[in-house]
């Protein structure tokens, strides 16, 4: 782009960018010099003309610019930019021990702001990378991102799949073949390994990019407490917690999800663990299941989808977490363990803990916090963007 538009900030509205926060809100803009269209790379200047950085423009929401680079030497994204950014993200995953291992071949390569690439998610499943754009700017940059991925990974990548249709609806995808930016479907079942556990993954039609990678460390923790226990895994999706519990020696595992497709994947993954004889899956609403079943469990997982995606829904979400956790606690045997989570970004850890506290009070059960949980290291949080910390969880011992 030879002549990018320039976003000029109001006097005093440049402080957050000088602290490298990656969002420019629409209310901070004094004027726009040139033509800025949705998804365009733009320059961002202070009121005195100092270059503060460059980013992707978004004219339709409260976040007007998502920053890609900061400072007076910031350059508009080029092939070299994408290769450097993705190479840096890959190097971190190498240092984390998530690449080149037999036990784990699924990890998050790019976690949006956490890796300095707002609006972009990339997950790796063996030899396939799945790209999901959450901004028009990243959507438009998919060809450059795919080309950079091929440079960074070399012959380690068989294909690159684009999962952006569900996050950027209404945009044509003329430059991909059946959703693939590179390569194509092999028509086979896709099985990946996480900590030595096998999972069938459907990145083409499954939720998110196909698998909830962000619970890897928490699944490993649950395995430590599973031997000999009766386990209930609710909102199970593809049965990640269920498989870990089965392979760790749980006496029995029950999995519940309202999606029949999710239940089918959970049952398949239980088969891959070779312990399906100790597993039963129920396609049911979780609160309905808890209401209609009287069984007690020694370990119970509550991992619902986000209850609130904006501040206006936060109060209702907190009431939902209270109601769900009270129902879950009622099904725990004395001395049982509750793994409970929230992935609602607008619900802070303190507010979530307060909702769980209210649930325990309502249930009349003493409880102790054993662990406070969060997202794993391949879902990093930028020090300059604390909003990137979205997953929070508690492990409670309930009397």
N, C-alpha and C positions, 0 to 999 in steps of 0.2 A: 504494500500500500504506500504510494509515493507521497501523498499529502493527507496524512491522518488528521482528523478533527482534534481540537484541543479543548479539554474540559477545564475551565477556570473556576477555582474554589473561592468561596466567600472569605472575607478577611476573618482570620481566626479559626477557620474550619480545616486547616491543614495539619493540626497537631496529631491527629490519629495516624495520618500517613507518615509523618515523621517518626512515629513509633512503630511503623511497618504493619499497622492493621490493614488487612487486604480489601476492605470494603469502603467505597465512597457512596454515601447516601444522597438521594436526590435533593434533599433539603440543604445540602452543603454546597450546591453548585450555584455560582454567580451567573455564568453564561457559558455558551458553547460557541467556539470559533470554528467555522466550517460545518460540513455536513456529517453528522454522526448517526449511523443507522444501527439497528439492533445487531449485536455481535461484532461490530467493527472494533479493531484495535485503535485505541485513542491515547493521546498524551494527556497527562494531568498536571496542571500548573497551579502554583500558589497565586495569590492576587497580584504579587509583584513580578510575575513572569518566571519564577524559578521552577525548573522541571522537578516534579516530585516523583514521577514514574510513569509507567504505561500500563494499560489494562484493557479488558474487554468491556465495551459499552452495552448497557441494557436500559433502554428507555422506558420500559413498561412497568417497572417495579420500584420498590423503595431503595433497593441496592442498585445504584446507577452505573457503577464501575466496579469490576472485580480485578484487583491489581495482579499483574504478572511479573513486574519488576519495579524496583524503587531507586530513587536517587537521580542525580543530574546526568549520570552516564547510562541510564536505562535505555534499552534498545527495543524496538518493536520485534515481535517473535519471528524468527527465521528458522530454517532447517537446523542450524547449529544450536539455536536456543532450545528447541524441542529435544534434540539429542542430549544436550547437557543436562536438562531438567530430568529427563527419564533415566539417563545414566546415573545421576546422583541418587535418584530414588532406588534404582536397582542396587547400587553399591551399598546403601543402607541395609537393604534386605539381605544382602550377602553377609554383612557384618553381624546381622541378627541370627545368622545360621538357618535362614529359611530357604536358601537356594542350594541346589546340587546335593540334596540329601535324599536317601531312599525312603525315609519315614514320612516326609512331608513334601508334597509337590503342589500345594495350593496356598497362595498368599495374596495379600493386597499389595500391589506395586505402587499405586498412586492413591493417596487419600486426600484429594482436594486441597484445601488450605494447608493441611498438615504437611504437604509436600510442595507448597508454593505454587500449586496449580488449581486455583479456585474453580469449581464447577466441573472437575474431572475426577472420575473414578476408573481405575483399571485393576482388575483382578486377574490372576494367572492360575489356570487350571492345567497343570502338566505342561503340554506344548501348545496350549491355546490361551491367548490373552483376550479378555472381555472388556470392552471399552463402554463406559456409560457417561454421556455428557449431561450435565445438569444446568448448563447455560448455553445460550445460542452461540456465544463466541467459541466455546469448546466444541459445540456441534459442527460449526463451520470449519473448524481446524482438524476434524477427524482424519482427512487424508494425510496431513503433515504429521499428525500424531502416529498414525499407522506406519508411515515411512520411518519415523524415528525409532519406533519399537523394533522394526526389522534390523536397523543398524545396531541397536543396543543388544538385542538377543541373538542376532545372527541366525544360524541354522537351528537354534533351540526352539524356535516358534514354527509350528505347522500352520497356524491360522490365527486371524484376529477377527473376533466377532463384535459387531456393534449392537449394543443393547439400549440405544438412546431413544428408540421410538416411544417407550413408555414414560420417559422423563421429558422429552421435547415433542409432545404430540402435535400432529398437524403439519409436520415438515416432511417434504418428500425426501426419499433416500435414493436418488438416481445413480449414485456412484458406488453402490455395493451390490453384490450378488447374493441374494437370499440372506441378507444381513451380514455377510462377511466382507470386511474391508481388505482382507488378504486370505487366500486359501479358500476352502469350502468345507462343508460338512462331510464327514467320512461315513455318515449313516450308521455309526456304531454307538453302543451304550458308552457313556463317558464315565469312567471311574477314576477317582483321585484318592490320594492317601494323605491323611492328617494324623500325625503322631502315631503312624502305624495302623490306623483304622481306615477301612475302605468305605467310600461313599460314592454312590451314583449321583451325578450332577447334571442338571438340565439347564444350561445357560441360555438356550434358545427360547424356551417358554416358561421357565421357572421364575420365581420371585427374585427381585433385585438382579444380581448377576448369576444366580443359580444356587448359591450356598451362603450361609451366614458365617463368614470367616471370622467375624469379630468376636465370636464366643469360643475360639480355640483354647485359650488359656483357662477359661472358666469351665469348659468341658473337662479339661485335664484335672482341675481341682475336684470337680464332682466325682471323677473316677476314684479318687483317694477315699471318698466316703461311701462308695457304693457296695463294696463286698458284703454279701449276706443281707442286704436291705431290700425292702419292697419299695419300688420307685414309681412315681407318677410324673411323666413329662408332658406338660400342657403347652399348647401353641407349638407343637413339636416340629412343624414344618417338615424337614427331611430326616428328622430323628437324630440329630447330632448328639444331644445329651443321652438319648436312649441307647445308642450304640456304645458310647463310652461306658455307661453303667453296665450294660450286658457283658462287655468284654472284661470289665473289672471284677465280675463275679456277683452281680446283683441277683437276689433270689428270684425276682420277677420284675418286669418293667411294663408299664402300661403307658401308651402314647395317645394323646388326644389332639385333634386339630379339626377345624370346621371344613377344611378343604379335602375332598376325597382324593384329589391328585397328590396332595402332600402326604396323606396317609399311605397311598400306594408307594411313594418314594421311601417313606419310613419303613414300610414292610420289606421293600427290596433291600434297604441298607441293613435291616436286621438279618436278612438272609446272608448278606455278604459277611456279616460278623460270625456266621455259623452258630448263632445262639437264638435263632428265631423261636425255638421251643419254649423259651422263657419270656416271650414277648407277645403282647396283644395290643392292637391298635384300634382306635375308635374314632370314626368320622362324626364329630359332634361339637356343638357349641360348648366351650369350656365351662362357663357358669352353669349351663344346663346339665352337663355331665356331673359337676360337683354337687348340684342340687339333687340329682336323681340317683346318685351312688353313695352308699354308706360306708364303703371300705375305708380303712385307715392305711396310711403309708408311712414308711420310715424316712423317706426322702421325697420331696416334692419340688418340682421346677415350675415357676411361673415366668414365662418369657414372652409376653404379648407384643404385638406390633405397637407402633407409636400411638398413644392415646391422644396426643396433642401435637399439631404441627405449626401452631401459631399461638401467640400469647392469649388471644381471645378464648381459646379452648382449654387453657391450663387448669382453671378451677374444676371444670367437668372431668378432666383427666385425673386430677388428684382424688376426686370422689370415686372414679372408676378404679384407681389403684387400691383405695381403701376397701372397696367392696370385694374386689378380686382376692386381695390378700386375706381378708377375713374369712372368705369361703375356703381358701387354701389351707389356712391354719386349722380350720375346723376338721380337716381330713388328715391331720398329722397325728400319728401315735405319740404318746408321751416320750419326750426325748428325741423326737424327730427333727430333721433338718429341712429348712426351707431355703431354696435358692430362688430369689425373687429379683426381677430386673425391670428397668425402664429404659427405653431408647428414645424417649421424647426429649428433644434437645431443649425445649423451653421449660422443662421440669428439672430443677437443680437437684443435686444429691441431697441437700438438706430438706427440700420439700418432699422428695420421694421418701426419705427416711421418716419424715413426719407422717406421711400417709400410711406407711407400714406400721408405725407406732400406734396410730389411731385404730388400725385393724386389729392389732394385738390386744389393745384395750377392749375393743368391742367383743373380741373372742374370749376375753377373760383368761388369757394364757400368758404366763411369764415367758419371756424370750430374751436371749442374749445374742449380741452380734459377734460372730466369729470372724467374718471377713467382710471388708468393703471391696467391691469389685469394679473393674472398668474395662476399657477396650485394650487390645494387645498392641505391641510395639509397632506392628505394621499398619496400624491405624493411628499414626502419631498426631499430637496436638501441637500446633505452633504456639510458642510462648507468646507471640503477638496476637494470637487469635484463640482465646480460651473457649469461644463458642464451639470449637471443634470437638470438645469433650462431650459426647452425647450419651454414651452407654454407662449406666450406673447399676450396681447390684449389691445385694446384701445376702450373706449366708447367716441364717438365724438358727440357734438351737432352741427349740420350743418345748417347754415342760408340759 
